[in-house]
Each structure stands twice: as structure tokens, then as C-alpha cells.
Amino acid sequence: MDAAASAPAVPQPFSPPASSVLSLDFGRLKSKIETYLRPEDVGRVEAAYHFSAAAHQGQMRISGEPYISHPVAVTDIIADWHLDPQALMAALLHDVMEDTHISKQEIAERFGKVTAELVDGLSKLDKIEFRSQEEAQAENFRKMLLAMASDLRVILIKLADRLHNMRTLDCVRPSKRRRIATETLDIYAPIANRLGLNTLYRELQELSFEHKYPMRFRALSRAIKAARGNRREVIGKVLSAVEERLPQWGISADVQGREKHLFSIYRKMVEKRLSFSQVLDIYGVRVIVCDVPTCYQVIGALHSLYKPVPGKFKDYIAIPKANGYQSLHTTLIGPFGTPVEIQVRTSEMHHIAESGVASHWLYKDDERTLTELQQRTHSWLQSLLELQSTSGEATEFLEHVKVDLFPGEVYVFTPQGRILSLPRGSSPVDFAYAVHTDIGNRCVACRINGDLMPLRTELRNGDQVEIITAAHANPNPAWLSYVRTGKARAQLRHFLKNAQHEESVTLGERLLNQALRPHGLTIGQISAFAWDRFLRDRGVRSKKVVFSDIGLGKRLPVIVARRLAEAQDQESGRPDVIKPKPAGAIHISGSEGVAIQLASCCQPIPGDPIIGVIRKGKGLEVHRHDCNAIAKVRGDRGRWVDVEWEPGQERSFEATLRLLTKEGRGVLAHVASAISDADCNIQNVSMDSDQGMYIALNLTVQVRDRMHLATVMRAVRRVPEVVRLARGRTDSRPS
């Protein structure tokens, strides 16, 4: 809906306008579309204009203009992209379903099903405008991107609608103006950039900057105006030198001077903490030539004219940006030591740089006929649908997509030489998920440029990455701390949520079985009647939900067991008093995963007496019996359960050793050697040398059980420099 529209007037029944004379605005639009549409299609668009004008008759914008001027202006914008008749008609009609009594069926009968679907998609987006509440904004954003994924014309019309609203935002009150400018800068401008609509992207940024920070905008405008004289002298000299040098190399080119946009200058000042006088590259040069080989010749000619700045040459022709942008970029030291940015591209690249995916608009079902840019756009839209399916809440979806909208790309290679574009700061885990979800889920290690490297390594431009997978590997929750791409983050969260649900269901069954034993029952003996009554009384969908809630600590197993036993008694006529049976302990292996966790405060290992504490929303946490963190919990029988170690453990457990040693050369080496001789691995070491003549060491070691830990501690005590040794723990109260 038009951001500057007033409340809709009383809808009028459709009838042709009283005057047969077209408005001047539509007259200009008609002249524009006649250059590329067939006469019969122009007639259909004109009919849509008459229909929209009649539907909006009597409605006015806040500015005082007739409302129809807004749909005509939106259509005029997309006509510059040579969109098809259906899109033009939808743009003219995009507000009639919301602001009048015109139905989707009536639009379909008059202008076709495709046009009606486009109008319906646009109307759905406008029914809920962005609110200040994050959830409402995120939900509407999700709807918009899903509509875009089904038909890209929806977002193109929506972007044109937003551009016209931004151009006419002066009439809106300041608070609403800032809100609309903020969401345009956060959402719409990045989408325009991702689709390669550079001209639209820049204008949306400039208008948003002007309305969000009016004082800063005016101050920066004045500063640039004052600086134009001196700096234009520099760019004039550079232009003259370039225009003189290129013909000497036999190159015919169109050389243009360009001024950086205000928002680009402002963002650079903020990000690099510069004053305006320190921003030197306000002006640049663009060289447009006929073909790709000439682009590289131009770079050679320019580097012979001025010295290039090392590390500032970027080849976006060989490796285009994700939105299809192609150019060669270089920065030269021009007259008076002023850096000047040069862009070199072909005329076709220039056209794509300004209009992006709309520059060669096609609607074909056969993907083989699509251009490379359209295929990349199509892949991105499909990835949005995948993110939608794996993201739980709208705010989570918004977070994932925003990561992809602000990439700052790094380009890496697969072992087969295929190029992948990832956000700057990405890790091999991001790379693995970008190749395929299954590769990400089964990833265990990686090789970067042939060398084994940690999975948290930050990828750099030109890295060749090989992912090593294992059939039974699972994602590590720690990956969430360093992955950058929306897909990796969404898939990790999706996997971990599912894993937690499955594990909590299994744990819940075990806890409930344990709680039913004093009643002389097992889960298998509970009748369908008893279960149905329990689920109905508590409004729960299924038994699995009950098990999951118990496993996550949201329901107490003793309470559920009591209610099920009562329902079972009523059905079978059993006496109320049942001879209690001892409840068996739950067996713990230490590798259960998300629903059962070993407490980090006391680090229990096999052989330690243990107790299980039910933590709401997090499942079962296993502590040592003497752990200070569970002192208060032990008095509440509903919050803990008996647990014991499962025999025959074959995995390693972490334990902390705290040592006080004499200061001297090779002490750490002697201690490490003793631990290694005891068939034990050191996982982490920290030390505090501020102990006078002594050093305090904290060692995290991996042991099989308590007996193995005792062997390790005996070996360490035999080191002459060791003064004191104890098993460490960091007792704290569980949340």
C-alpha cells in the first residue's frame, strides 16, 4: 500500500472515467511501453489504467494528488525494465484489492489469472505493514520473500512501489518517515542490491539516508559541494590523462567521471572512523569498452600511466559478484597523491550493473534458456524456500536471510575448481553446507589448499577447500559460534532441534517408566483409555509430546505417573493402595547428546557416584553426588532422579587437574610426559605464574573412568616438581 496514502474513500462501482482524455502521467507511460510492447498489449495495459482510475476515484494521497498517480508512477518505474504486460497491469492494479471492493476473481476475469495472482501477492504483503515489534516485522518480511520466491515480478513491483513512496515521503510525519527509511535501508535496498538493481539500490540508499538522518545528510551535502572545486580539478586531470593515454594503446573507450554517493561516503566515514577531509576517493573514473579482452588492456594502459595501490585490484569479470555485477576495479595514485578508483567494464556489463536481473528479463520454464545471472537468482530464491522450511520462527528466518543480504563476499574453490561465493568471515563449515546439506551434517575435518586445518578457520579469497566427511558424524553445536551463512546456521539449528526432540522423547520414556515402577506399572501396561483421558484433560496432542516435555524438564515424571496410575485404576477397578516397587536407576553412558548432559561444574566420570537433576527446558544434567551446585536440589524429590553409569564404557571423559609446581625449566614438559605415559591425552592447559616461586597449572585431561584418572594422578605426583595435586571442579548453582 502507498505509504503516503490517506484512508480509503468509500469504494465506487466500476465505470469508465468521465473524461476520455488520459492523464499526462499515463500518456508518458504509454509512449514508453509502445516502444517494446505489441499494440494489443498496450491496449490491455491502458484498460487496466482505466479500471484502476475508476476503482480509486475519489481517493487522494496525503500530498493532495489523486491516488491513481501512485500506481501510474510505479508502473512507469518498472516499464524502464521492460517488464511484460502482466507485470505492468499488476502494478497499475496493485492497490485495488485492498483499498476497494474489487475481488481477485473480477481481476482474473478482466485481465487474466497471472495478473490476478500478482495483484493478490502484492495485496497480501500490504495487509500487514511493518510494525516496531520485531516479530511483526519479521513475519511480514518472511511473507514478502516467499511471495518473491514464487514470482520475482512481485518483488520488482514492490521495490518500485517503495521507491515511489520514498520519493514522496516529505508529506509524512517525521516519526513515520524515519521508520519507513529505516526498513528501506535494512530490507528493500539490500534486496535491490542482491538482484543487481544498482540504480534502484543507490537511490533507495540516498533517500533513506536523507529521511533517517536529515541533519547529517544536509551537512555532508554542503561539505561535498564546497569540496567539489578542488577535487574536480584532480579528477579533470585524471580524465584528460586517461583519454589521452588509451588511444595511444589503440583502445577506443567511453571515459566518464563519477562522484561517490552520499550514503557511501557516510558509511565509509562511520566504518573507518574518518572525517570528511580524510575521505579522498570521492571521485572516480569509469571506462566502458567493447569487449572483455579490451578491459584487461585498459588496466595495463592505466597502470603504466599512474602507480596502482597494491592489493586494490579486483577482478569481478573472472569472478562475478553474486548479483551478476562484473567489472575490473583498480585504485591508482593520481595527481597530488590523491587515490582515484577506476572501474573498467563492457557496455553490456554496464547495463547489467545498472539494471541487474531486470536487464534481460525472461519468463521461461526451461532453466537451460536462463542466463547465468538468472540461474544464480533462481538458486538464491530456492535457498530462501529452504531457509523457510528449516527456520522455526519468523525472527530466526529474518536473522538468517539478513546474513545473506549483507555478505561482503569471499570467493573459494571446490577441489573440482568450481567457485563458491560466501560471506566474509565464513568457515569450512559454511562451505560444506553451501555445497550440500548432507556434506555439512557429516563434516568432520577439512583441507585448505591441501593442508589439514581446523573447521573454525576463516576462509580467504582463492582458498581451495576440501571437506572430509564421516558416515556417522553429526553436527557440533559449537559450530554455531563461528558459522556465517544463513543456510549453515538454519540447518544447524534445525538438526539440533530435531536431535534434542528425539533424545528428549527417549529420555522422557525412561524417566516415566522409572516413575511408574512404584505404582507397579510400566508404560506398556498403561491402557489407551488412561492415555486418552490424560491427554484430553491436559490438552496435549500426543504421548510423544508428553515424553518430550518430561525429558526437557517441563513436566515432572512423578506427577505424570501418578495421574496415569489413577486413570488406569479407575478403568480396571484396582484398589487405590498399591504396594510400591523400588524405582530402578537410569543408566548413563555419557554420549546421549542434547537431552542428557554431563555437568561442567563437577565433571562426573564413570566410577563417580552420580545423581540426575531435571533442568526445565534443558533435560537431565548429571552431577557428582558431592557437587555443591545441587545441595538445594537434593531436598526436592521431584527435581532429581537416580542414575548410574552404564557398564562397559569405551569413550573418553573430561576431567580437570589442578597442580601447584615449583618454578623451573621444563616443568610442564615433565608433567605432560607423565600424563602421556599414563595413556592419557591433555586437551587444554592454562597456568598462573603469579605465585611467587610456584606455578599453578590447570590441565583438562581425557580419561576413561575414575580408575584411569587415579592412575594419571599417581603418575603426576611422581614428578619431583609437583608440590600439590587435586581434582578440580567449578561448582556453581544450576539455572
N, C-alpha and C positions, 0 to 999 in steps of 0.2 A: 504493500500500500504506500502511496505517496506520503513521505514523512511530513510534508508541509500542507497536507490537505486538511480542510475543515471537516466537521461532522457531516456525513452524507445528508443531502436533501431528501425529501420524500421521493422515492423512485417514480419515474414516469413511464407509462407504457410505451413500447417501441413505436415510433413513427418517423418517417424521413424528416430531416431538418426543414424548417420553414423556408430557408433560403437555399437555393441550389448552388450558390457560389461557395466554393471550397475556401477554407481559411488559408491565409497566406502561408502559415507554417506547413500545412499539409500540401499546399501547392509546391513548395520547395522539396518536400519529401517525395512527392510524386515524380518530379523531374529527376530526382536521384535514382529512384528504383526503375524508372523507364530505361536507364542505361544498361541494365543487366537482366531484367525480367521480361517475359513474354507479355504481350498486350492483355491476354486473358487473365494472367496472374496479377497484373497491375489493377485490373478491374475488380478482382476478388479483394485485394488489399483496400481499394477505395470503398468497397461495400462494407468492409469491416470498420473503416473510419466512420462512415455514416451511422452504422449501428452503434458504435461506441459513443459518438457525439450525442445521439438521441438518448442513450441509456444514462449518460452523465449530465443531461440537460438540467440546468438549474443548480448544479454543484459548482462551487468556487474553491479555489486554493486560498490559503491564508494571505497570499500576496495580492489577491483580488483578481487574478486571471481566471478564465473559465477552466474548469477541471480538465477538459479534453486536451488542453495544451500540454499536459504532462505525458499522457500516452503517446501523443504525436512526437514529442521530444525524445522519448525513449526509443521509439521506432526509428527515428532519424539517426540515432547513435548506432543501432545495430545494422542499419542499411549501409553504413560505411564499411561494414564487414561482409557485405553481400550475402547476408543470410537469406534463407529461402522464404517463399510466400507464407508458409505455415507459421514460421517464427515471427514474421512481420505482423501477421494478423493477430497472433497471440499477444504481441507487445501492445498493439492498439486496444486489445480487449482485456488486458491483464488485471484490471480492477473491477470489471463489470460484475463478476460473480459475487464479489464481497460487498460492493457498495450499492448494488441494485438487486432487484428480484429476478434477474436473468439467471437461468439454470444452465448447468453443464450440458444437459440434453438439448436445449434450444441452440446453444453454440455449436454442438456437434451436427445438428440438422442443417444449420445455415452455412457453417464454414468447415465442416469435416471433423472426423474423430480425432485426428492428430492435433489439430489446433485446440480442440476442447481439452485434450489431455494436458497440453502445455499450459493453458489458462488455469486448469484445475490445480496443477502442480504449483504454479505461482501464487494462486489464491491461498492454498494450504500454508505456504510459507508466511503469508502476510497476516493470517488469522491471529497468530501469536507473535507480537513484536518482541524484540529483546527486552528483558527486564534487568533491573540492577541485580536481582538474585542470580547467583551463578548457575544454579540448577536450571532455571527457566531459560537462560541464555544458551546453556549447553544443549538442552533438549531441542530448542528451535534450530540451533546450528546443525545438530545431527539430522533433523528433517531436511534441512536445506541441502546438505551434502548427499543424502540418499536420493533426493529428487534429481540432483545433478548427475549422480551415477547412472540413473536410468535414462536421462536425456540431457546432453550437455547444453542444449539450447535453453534449458530452464535457467541455468546459472548465467549464461550470456545475457539473457533478458534481465535477470535480476541485477547483474552488475551495471547494465545500462540504466536501470531504474535507480540504483543507488547513486550513480554518477550524476544524473539529473537532479536528484534530491540534494546532493552535496553542492551543486552549482547554485541552488536556490535556497540555501539554508539560512540566509540572512534574516528571513521573516520569522524564524522560530525563536522561542525564548532561549536565553544563554545556557541554562542548565541542560535542556534537551539537545541543544546544539552540540555541547561538549560530549554528551552521551553518544549521540549518533556519530560524531567524529571519532570517538574512541573505538567503537565497534567497527567502524570502517577501516581504521588503521590496523586493528587487531585481526580482523576476519576477511573483509572483502578485498582490501589491497593485496594481501598475501595470496589469495586465490587468483586474482588477476595476474599476479606475477607468476604463479605456478602454471597458469595456462598460456603464458608468453604474451599476454596483452600489455606490452610495456608502456605504450602511450597512456592507456587507461590507468595502469598501475601508478605511474608517476603523477597523473592528475589527481587521483584519489588521495595519494600521499600529501600532495601540496595543499589540497582543500582541507584535509583532515588536520594538518599542521596549523593552517590558518585559523580554523574554528576551535581547535583544542587549546592552542597556546597563542591567542591573538597578539599579546604583548611581545612575545619572543619573535613571532612572525614579522611584526612591523619593524622591530629593532634590527633583525637580520636583513630585511629588505632594504632598509636605509643604509646599512653598512655595505651591502653589495653594490648598491647604486653609487655610493661615494667612492668605492674602490675600483669601479669599472674603468675609469680613465687610465690609471697607471697599469692595471693588469691587462687591459685590452691592447696596450702598446706592446706588451710581451707576446700575446697571442697573435697579434698582427704580424710581428716579425717572424714568428714560427710559421704562420700560414704562407707568407711570402717565400720563405726559405724552402718549405716543402713543395709549393707549387713550382718553384724553380728547379729543385733537385729531381723530382720524379720524371719530367720529360728527358732529362739527361740520361736516365736509365731506360728510356724507351717505354715509359709507363704513362698511360692515359687514365686519369682519375678525377673524381669529383671530390674536392677537398673542402671540408666545412669546419668552421669553428663552432664550438658548443659551450654552453655555460651549465655548470652543475646546478641541479635543482636545489631549492632552499632546504627541503627536508633532508636531502643527502648531506648537505653541509652541516646542518644542525646535528644530525645523527653522528657524524664524524667528530664534531666538537665534543659531544657528550661522551661517546665511547672512548675517545683518546684523550679526553680532558685537555682540549686545546682551546685557545682563544681564537677569535676570528682571524686575527693577523697571522696566526700560525698555520692556518689552512691555506696552503699555497696552490693546490691544484684545483682552483675554482673553474678554470677554463681548460678545455681540451680540444683535440683535433680528431675529426672523423674522416677517414679516407675510404671512398667507395669505388671499387674497381669491377671489372667484368667477370673475372673467374678466380678460382681458388689459387692456382699457381702464382698469379699476379699478386695476391695478398702477401705471400711469403717474399716475393721480390721487393714489395714496398717496405717490408720490415728491414731487409738488407740495406735499401737506399736510406732509410731514416736512421739506422744505426751508424751509417757512415757520415751522416750529417751532424747528429748530436750523440753524446755518450749515453748509453742506456743505463738505467739504475739496476744493479744486479738483483736477481730474484723477483723482478717485477714483470717478466714476460709470461703471459698466459695464453695457451693455445686452446681456445674454445671451438676451433674448427675441427681439429682432430678428435677432440673430446667435448661434444656439445653439452651445455647445461641441461638439466632435466626438463626445462620448459622449451627446449628447442633452440635456445639462443646460441648463435655462432659468431665469433669474431676473434681476431688476434688483438691482444692488449699488450702494450708496452709503455713504460714510463721513461721519458728522456729528460736529461738536464738541459734545459733551454737557455735562452739569453738571461744574463744576470743571475745564473744559478737557480732559476725557477724550474721546478719539476712540471712537466707537461705530459698528461696522459694521452696516448694515441690509440684509437680504435681503427682496425682495418677489416673490411668485410666486403662481400659482393653485394650487388643491388638486391638479389633475391634474399640474402641473409638479412639485409637491412629491412626489407619488407616483413620478414618473419619476426625480426627483433621488435618491430613496432606493433604487429597485429597478432603474432603467435599462432595458436591453433585455428584462429578465425581467418588467417591469411590464405588458406587453401581449404575452404570449407566443403566437406563431403559428408553425405549421409548414406553410407552403403553398409550392407550387412556382411559382405565378404571382407575379412580382415586383410586379405592379400592385396586389396586395392588401396589400403590406407597408407598414408605417408608414414615415415619413421616417427615424426612428431606426434601424429595422431595415435599411432600404436602405443607410444610411451604414455600419452594422456589416457588412453583406454586402460592401460595396465594400472595407472595410478587410481583411476576411478574404481577399477575392480578391487584394488587393495583397500579402498575405503569401505567397500561392502564386507570385506574380510575382517577389517577392524571392527565394524559394527557388530558382526556376529560373535566376536570374541570379547568385546568390551561389555562389562556388566552395566554400568551406569552411564548416563549421558555426560557427566563431568569427566569420567575416565576417558570416554571416546574423544571429547574435546581436547583433553590433555595429549592424547596420542596423535591426533591429527595436527595440532599446533606444532608438534615436534617436526613433522614432515613439511609444514608450511614455512618454517624458518630454518632451512638446512645449513647453509654455509658449507658447500659441498666439498668432499674429498673423493678422489677417483682411484679405485683399486681394481686389480685384475684377478680373475679366476685362473686356475692352472691352465685352462684352455685358451686364455688370452681375452676372454670377454670382459668388458669394462662394466663395473657397477658404480653408481653414484650413491654415496652415503653422506649423512650429516657429519660435519666436522666434529671430531671427538669420538667417532664410532670405534667399536672394538671388534675383534674377530667374531664375537657372538652376534653382533648386528649383521655382519657379513653372512654368517651361517644362516640366519633367519631370512635374509634378503634372497639367498639362493633358493632355499626351500624350508618350509616349517619343520619337516621331519629331520632335516640336517641340523637345524637349530636345537631341536629337542634331544638329539642323540650326540651332540657335540661334546667331546672330552678334551681335545687339545688342538693346537694349530701350528702350522709352519708359516712364517712370514719371510718371504724371499729365501726360502729353503731352510731357515733356522727354526728350531722349536722355540716358541715364545709363549709367555702366559696369556690366558684368554682375556685379561683386562688390558692388554697392550693397546695403546691408541694408534690407530691406523694413520698412515701418511700417504700423500699423493704418490701414485706409482707403485705402491706395495703390491706384491703378488701373494695372495693368501690361499692356503690350502687347509681345509678343515678335516680333522681326524675324528671319526665317529665310532661309537661302540653300540652294538645291538641293544644292550640292556641298560644303557645310560639314561639318566633323567636330568632335566634342567635343575640348576642350582639356584636357590632363592637369592644367593649373594650376587648373581648376575644383574639383578635389578638395580644395584648401586652404581653400575657403570654402563649399561646399555643406553643408546641414544635414540634409535629409531622407534617410531610408534609401533611398527609391526612387532619388533622384538619384545618391547615392553608389554604389548597386549597379549601376545602368545604366551609369554612367561606367566603373567598374572592368570590367564585362562587355565594354563596347565596346573599351576599351583593351587588354584581354587578347586579344580576338579579333584586333584590329588588329595587335598585336605578333606573334601567332602567324602570321598571313598574311604579314606583312612578313619575319619570320624565315625562313619557308619559302622565300620568293623569294630572300632573301639567301643562304641555305644552298645553294640550287641554283647560284647564281652562284659562290660560293666553291668548291664541289665541282667544278664544271666547270673552274675555273681550276686546281685541284689535279690534275685528271685529265690536263691537257694534256701535262705532261712524260712521261706514260705512253702518249701517242699515242691517247688516248681522250676521248670526251665522254659525258655522262650517257645520251644517246640510244643509244650503242653498247654500254652495259652490258646484258648479257642477263638474262632473268628468272631463269635458274639462278644467276647470280652474286649477284643481289639477294636471292633466297630464301635462299641459303647465308649471306650476310652477316647478314640479319635474324634467321635462326634461331640462328646462333651467338651473337648478342648479345642475344637475347630482346626484339627491338624489333617493334612491331606493324606499322609501315608505313614506306614511303620518306619520307612527309611528316614523320614523327616524326624521322627521321634529318636531313632538311633543316632542320627547326626547331631541332634540337639544335646543328647546325653554325652556323646563323645566330645563335643565342644564346650561342655560345662554349662549349657543353657538350661538344662533340666537335671534335677538330682535323681540318680538311678533308684535310690531307696524309695522316693516318693512315687515314681512311676511304677515300681514293682508292687508297692502297697495297693495302688489303685487297680492295677491289673489283677492282683490276687483277690481283691474284693469283688470285682466284676465276675471273675471265674467262680468264686464261692456262690454268688447269687444264682448263677446259671446251673451249677452242679448240685447245689444244696449242701455243700460241705460245711462242717462246723467252722465257726469263726476262729477258734483257737487251733493253731497248727503247731505241732512240735517243731521248733526251729532246728534247722540244719546249719552246720558251720559253712560260712561263705568261703569258697576257695580263693586263693590269691591269683591275680592276673600275672601271667608270665611276660617278662620284658626282655626283648633281645637287644634293644638299643638302636635298632635300624628301622623302626616303624615309620619314621618320617615326620610329617607335619603334625599329626594329631597326638602323638606321644613324643615328648621331648625330654632329654636329659637336662636337668637344671645346670646352668652355667655357674651358679654361686658355689656349689659344693662338689660338682663334677663327679657324680657317682660312677663307679666301675664295677664289673662283676666281682662278687665276693663281699661288697659293702652291703650291710643291712639297709634296705630302701623302703620308701613309702611314696605312694602316688597322690598328688594333690590335684584336684579338679579346678582348673582356672577358667572362669567364664569366657567363652568365645575363643579359647585357645587350646582346649583339650586337656590332656593329662600331662602333668610335669612331675618327673621322677626326681626325688631328693634323697640324700642320705638321712638315716634316722636321727643323727645328731646335728643336722643342719639347723642353725639358729633362725633361718628365714621362715621355718614352718612352725615355730614354737606356738604361735597363737592359733594356727590352723588345726593343730592336733586335738584341741578341745572341741572342735565342731565335727562330729562323726559324719555329717553329710558331705563334707568337703574333701575327705581323703578316703582312699581305698588301699587294701593290702595288695602289694605287688611283690614279686620275687623274680630273680634272674632265671632266664631260660637256660638250661644246661647246654654245654657244647658250643659255646660262643667261638666264632672264628674271625671276628673283626677287631679293630683297634679302637681304644677309647682314650680320650684326652685326660691328662692329669697334670697338675701344676706342682712343681717342686720349688721350695724357697730355700736358698742357700746363703750362708754368710761365710766368705772365704778370705784368707789373707791376701793382701795385695802383692802381686809378683808377676813376673813374666811367665806366660804360658799356662796360667791357672785355668782359663776357660778351655784350652786345648786338652788339659789333663782331665777335666770334668767330662768333656764331650767324648773323650776316648773311653772313659769308664762306662758311660752310658751306652756307647756303641757296642762295647764288649759284652754288655748285658742284653744284647739283641733288642735294642730299643732305639727309636728314632726321635730326634729333637725337632719339634715343629716350630717353636718360637723361643727367642731369647731376649730378655731385657735386663738391664743392670743399672745399679745406682752406686756410683763410686764415692758419693759424698758421705762416707762412713769412717773417716779417719784412715786408719791402717787397714781397713777391711772393705770388701766389695760385696754388695747384696745382689744376688742373681735370682731371677725368676725364669724358670725353664718350663715350657709346656712340652710334655713328652707324650708319646703314643704307646700305650701298654695294652696287654690282652685282658688282664684281670688284676685282682689285688695281690695275688701271689707274685705275679710278674713285677708289679710295682715295688713289692718288698725286696725282690732280687736287685732291682735297679738302685734302690735307696742304699742297700748294703754295699753295692759296688761304689757308689758315690762317696759313702762315708770313709771308704778306704783311701780316698785321695788325701794326701797329707795336708794340703792347704785348706781343706774344708773344716770350718770351725763348728758350724751348726747347720742342721738339715731338718726340714719339716715338709709335710704335705700341705700345700697351700689351698686356700679357698677364699672366696669373696662373698661372704654371707650378706644378703640383703633381703628385704621383705618383698615377697612376690606381689605383683599388682593384681 
